[in-house]
Amino acid sequence: MNAPAPVLTDIEQAAFERDGYLVCQGLAPEDQIENMLAVATDHLAVNLAPVEYEVDVQYPGSPVSMDEPGGQTCRRLLHAYARDEAFRRWAAGPEIRGVLTALFRADDVVLSQCHHNCVMTKQPGFSSATLWHQDNRYWSFDQQNLISVWLAMGDETRQNGCLRVIPGTHRMQFEPGRFDAALFLRPDLPENKTLMAQARVVELHRGDVLFFHSRLFHAAGRNLSEETKFSLVFTYHEAANNPIEGTRSARFPGIPLEA
Ligand SMILES: O=C(O)CCC(=O)C(=O)O
C-alpha cells in the first residue's frame, strides 16, 4: 500500500521555516465556516462574555472610555474553545492537526487555551490598529516555538485591516532597545524602519488559513470597511514544550490534538 501523501510539500515546509508563516488557501470547509460565523455573530450581538473591548487595549484608534461613542466595541470574543462545539471541532480538527504536525515535525501537538483562543471581531468605525510585535513577548514556555492558526472567516484585505508580517523575523535576535515599554517595535529607530519596509501584506480569502510562528513580527490596520471582520485564532505548541508554572501561559489546561 502507498504511504499517504504528505500534507505539505517540501517547498511549503521550507517556506514556513524561512519566512515564519504559511498560507493554506481554502483549508477550512465552507459548512464549518458558516456554522462558526453564525455562532460568532450571535455572541457578538450581545457581547457574550468573556470579551476584550477595544477600550481595554488602548491601541491607536481605540475609544478612550466605555462611555464614549464606540466604547462598547468588542475586539475579541475570548475563550473560543470553551464557547461552542463548532469552534472546538475546527480547533482540534484534522485540517489543522495535519499542517501542524508537519510544521512542528512532531506528532504530539497541544492547543493552548491561554493565548489567542479567540474570535477577533474587527468592527467598522471603532476598531484599532495593532503595531509591530511578536506574540511571544508575553508568553512563557520552555521554548519560544509556538504556532498560531488564523482562519479568515471572511475576506481579509488592506481595507478591513488584514495582517502584515515581516518574513524571517522569527529567526532574528533583537536587543531590548528596539522595543517600547509595551514591547512594540519602536517606529522612530532607523533599523526598525528598515525592517518594517520589508513587510508583506497577507490578504486572505474566506476559508484561507495563516499559520505563523510566535516570534514572527506582525501588525494590522483598522477596519475601514462597512462590515465586521471575523477571524478565528488558536495557538499550538509541541507537547514537550511546556508552559512555565505560575505564569499566564499555564492558567488553563492545554488540549492535546487527537490523531
Ligand atoms: O488584527 C489585529 O489587530 C492583530 C491582532 C494581533 O496581532 C494579535 O492579537 O496578536
The ligand as a Gaussian input file, in Angstrom:
#p B3LYP/6-31G(d) Opt

LIG

0 1
 O       -5.999000      42.085000      13.938000
 C       -5.183000      42.661000      14.640000
 O       -5.348000      43.809000      15.016000
 C       -3.911000      41.935000      15.028000
 C       -4.069000      41.081000      16.207000
 C       -2.755000      40.518000      16.658000
 O       -1.749000      40.672000      16.049000
 C       -2.679000      39.794000      17.895000
 O       -3.678000      39.682000      18.614000
 O       -1.571000      39.292000      18.199000

